[in-house]
Amino acid sequence: MDCNTYTWCLAALGAFAVLFFLFETIWNLLQMTRSILAPYLLANEEESSVKKFGLWALVTGCTDGIGKEYAKELAKRGHSIVLVSRTLEKLNATAKEIESEFGVKTKIIVADFSKGQEAIDIVKKEIGKIPVSILVNNVGSQYAYPMYVGEVPEDQLWSIINVNVGAVTLLTRTFVEEMRIRGQGAIVNISSASELQPLPLMTAYAASKAYIRSFSEALRYEYSKYNVTVQHVTPFFVSTKMNSFSNRLLSGNFFVPDAASYAKHAAAALGKVDHTAGYWTHSLQYFIVKTFSPEVSSTNPSETNISKCRRSKHL
Ligand SMILES: NC(=O)c1ccc[n+]([C@@H]2O[C@H](COP(=O)([O-])OP(=O)(O)OC[C@H]3O[C@@H](n4cnc5c(N)ncnc54)[C@H](OP(=O)(O)O)[C@@H]3O)[C@@H](O)[C@H]2O)c1
C-alpha cells in the first residue's frame, strides 16, 4: 500500500468513528428527552394506574427517603400499599400517614432484608393472599462512607449482597409469576448511577447496582410479552439519610433533589418508559456520563483520586 492509500484508510476510519459517536450522542439525547417528557406527554387519563397494573403495590424500604415518597405517590394514584422495612414504629407511623392522607388500605410487614432468606419467608407468610401488582424494589444497602473492600466490615458486605442483590431477585421471583398469570403488573427496580462505572471505594455497592441493571433488562425481555412492566430506575444523588456522611448532599441542590420531588417525577414515569434516571437533572447527568464517559475498568486509579474520594466522607 502506498502512502495515499494509508491516508484514505485512516481518514475513512476516522470518519466512521466520528459518525458512530454522533449517532450514539443523538440516540442518547433522544432517549434522555423521551425519559424526561414521556411521563407527562404520554399521560393516559382513561387508563388509571390501578386499572393498568392492579390494586396492591408493595414497596420495600418505605419508611424514609425515596421509598416512603414513592409509596405516597402510588397511594395518591389509588393503590393500596404493603409497606416493608425493619422498624415497627416507623411502619405504623407511615401506614397511618398514608391511610389518612390518601384513604387507601395499607399492610405493614417487618422484615430485615440483610438477613437473606429469612426475610423473604416472612414476606411470603405475611402477604397471604394479597395480589401484589406493583413491586417496588427500593431498599438498598451501602457502606457508612467510601472505603477499601478490605476495610468494610463483613456484615456490611453481606448486607449489600442480601439487600441489593438477594432481596431484589427473590422478591421478584415471589411475585412475578402471579403477575404473568394475571397478565398485568409492574416491577420497579431502584438502582443507582453507580451502576454506570466500576467505582473504587464503593466497589461492592456499585457492583450490586450493575447487577440490578442487568437483571432488570433481562427480566423485561422474559416478561414484557405477558404485559408485565419491568422498569429500571437510576437515581444520582438524592437528599436522604443514606447520604448522611455528607452535609453538602443532605442539604440538596439543583442536582440533588429531595426525596419527594424525586419520587414525584420517578413515579410519573411508571408504565411510560422502561428506564429512567427519575428526575430531569439526573437524566441530564445520565446522558453526559453515558455519552462522554464510557464504562472503563478502573484498574489503576491514582492515589490522588483515591485520597480525594476518601475525603468525601467529610464532603
Ligand atoms: N439517596 C441517594 O442519593 C441514592 C442515590 C442512588 C440510588 N439510591 C437508591 O435508592 C434506594 C433508596 O435509598 P434512600 O436514599 O431513599 O434510602 P434511605 O433514605 O436510607 O431509606 C432507607 C429505607 O429502607 C429501610 N431499610 C434499610 N435497611 C433495611 C433492611 N435491611 N431491610 C428492610 N428495610 C431496610 C429503612 O427503614 P428501617 O431503617 O426502619 O428499616 C428506610 O425506610 C436505595 O436502593 C438506594 O441504593 C439512593
The ligand as an SDF file (V2000), in Angstrom:
LIG
                    3D

 48 52  0  0  0  0  0  0  0  0999 V2000
  -30.1540    8.6360   48.2280 N   0  0  0  0  0  0  0  0  0  0  0  0
  -29.3850    8.6130   47.1640 C   0  0  0  0  0  0  0  0  0  0  0  0
  -28.5970    9.5180   46.9010 O   0  0  0  0  0  0  0  0  0  0  0  0
  -29.4600    7.4380   46.2290 C   0  0  0  0  0  0  0  0  0  0  0  0
  -28.7260    7.5060   45.0420 C   0  0  0  0  0  0  0  0  0  0  0  0
  -28.7830    6.4420   44.1740 C   0  0  0  0  0  0  0  0  0  0  0  0
  -29.5470    5.3400   44.4780 C   0  0  0  0  0  0  0  0  0  0  0  0
  -30.2470    5.2970   45.6460 N   0  0  0  0  0  0  0  0  0  0  0  0
  -31.0210    4.0870   45.9240 C   0  0  0  0  0  0  0  0  0  0  0  0
  -32.3470    4.4430   46.2600 O   0  0  0  0  0  0  0  0  0  0  0  0
  -32.8880    3.4860   47.1770 C   0  0  0  0  0  0  0  0  0  0  0  0
  -33.4950    4.2050   48.3670 C   0  0  0  0  0  0  0  0  0  0  0  0
  -32.4710    4.9320   49.0210 O   0  0  0  0  0  0  0  0  0  0  0  0
  -32.7830    6.0840   50.0800 P   0  0  0  0  0  0  0  0  0  0  0  0
  -31.6460    7.0120   49.9960 O   0  0  0  0  0  0  0  0  0  0  0  0
  -34.1470    6.5830   49.8950 O   0  0  0  0  0  0  0  0  0  0  0  0
  -32.6920    5.2640   51.4570 O   0  0  0  0  0  0  0  0  0  0  0  0
  -32.9290    5.7810   52.9500 P   0  0  0  0  0  0  0  0  0  0  0  0
  -33.4280    7.1740   52.9740 O   0  0  0  0  0  0  0  0  0  0  0  0
  -31.6870    5.4530   53.6890 O   0  0  0  0  0  0  0  0  0  0  0  0
  -34.1470    4.8410   53.4580 O   0  0  0  0  0  0  0  0  0  0  0  0
  -33.9240    3.5270   53.7020 C   0  0  0  0  0  0  0  0  0  0  0  0
  -35.2470    2.8160   53.9480 C   0  0  0  0  0  0  0  0  0  0  0  0
  -35.0100    1.4140   53.8840 O   0  0  0  0  0  0  0  0  0  0  0  0
  -35.3100    0.7940   55.1390 C   0  0  0  0  0  0  0  0  0  0  0  0
  -34.2680   -0.2230   55.3280 N   0  0  0  0  0  0  0  0  0  0  0  0
  -32.9420   -0.0110   55.4550 C   0  0  0  0  0  0  0  0  0  0  0  0
  -32.3010   -1.1830   55.5750 N   0  0  0  0  0  0  0  0  0  0  0  0
  -33.2360   -2.1550   55.5020 C   0  0  0  0  0  0  0  0  0  0  0  0
  -33.1820   -3.5680   55.5550 C   0  0  0  0  0  0  0  0  0  0  0  0
  -32.0310   -4.2260   55.7440 N   0  0  0  0  0  0  0  0  0  0  0  0
  -34.3220   -4.2780   55.4260 N   0  0  0  0  0  0  0  0  0  0  0  0
  -35.5170   -3.6200   55.2780 C   0  0  0  0  0  0  0  0  0  0  0  0
  -35.6220   -2.2890   55.2160 N   0  0  0  0  0  0  0  0  0  0  0  0
  -34.5000   -1.5510   55.3300 C   0  0  0  0  0  0  0  0  0  0  0  0
  -35.2930    1.9430   56.1510 C   0  0  0  0  0  0  0  0  0  0  0  0
  -36.1860    1.7370   57.2430 O   0  0  0  0  0  0  0  0  0  0  0  0
  -35.7460    0.9520   58.5790 P   0  0  0  0  0  0  0  0  0  0  0  0
  -34.4440    1.5630   58.9850 O   0  0  0  0  0  0  0  0  0  0  0  0
  -36.8470    1.1490   59.5400 O   0  0  0  0  0  0  0  0  0  0  0  0
  -35.6260   -0.4640   58.1340 O   0  0  0  0  0  0  0  0  0  0  0  0
  -35.8310    3.0860   55.3170 C   0  0  0  0  0  0  0  0  0  0  0  0
  -37.2290    3.0150   55.2390 O   0  0  0  0  0  0  0  0  0  0  0  0
  -31.7420    2.5400   47.5200 C   0  0  0  0  0  0  0  0  0  0  0  0
  -31.8340    1.3860   46.7300 O   0  0  0  0  0  0  0  0  0  0  0  0
  -30.5050    3.3180   47.1290 C   0  0  0  0  0  0  0  0  0  0  0  0
  -29.4310    2.4780   46.7830 O   0  0  0  0  0  0  0  0  0  0  0  0
  -30.2210    6.3140   46.5420 C   0  0  0  0  0  0  0  0  0  0  0  0
  1  2  1  0
  2  3  2  0
  2  4  1  0
  4  5  1  0
  4 48  2  0
  5  6  2  0
  6  7  1  0
  7  8  2  0
  8  9  1  0
  8 48  1  0
  9 10  1  0
  9 46  1  0
 10 11  1  0
 11 12  1  0
 11 44  1  0
 12 13  1  0
 13 14  1  0
 14 15  2  0
 14 16  1  0
 14 17  1  0
 17 18  1  0
 18 19  2  0
 18 20  1  0
 18 21  1  0
 21 22  1  0
 22 23  1  0
 23 24  1  0
 23 42  1  0
 24 25  1  0
 25 26  1  0
 25 36  1  0
 26 27  1  0
 26 35  1  0
 27 28  2  0
 28 29  1  0
 29 30  1  0
 29 35  2  0
 30 31  1  0
 30 32  2  0
 32 33  1  0
 33 34  2  0
 34 35  1  0
 36 37  1  0
 36 42  1  0
 37 38  1  0
 38 39  2  0
 38 40  1  0
 38 41  1  0
 42 43  1  0
 44 45  1  0
 44 46  1  0
 46 47  1  0
M  CHG  2   8   1  16  -1
M  END
$$$$
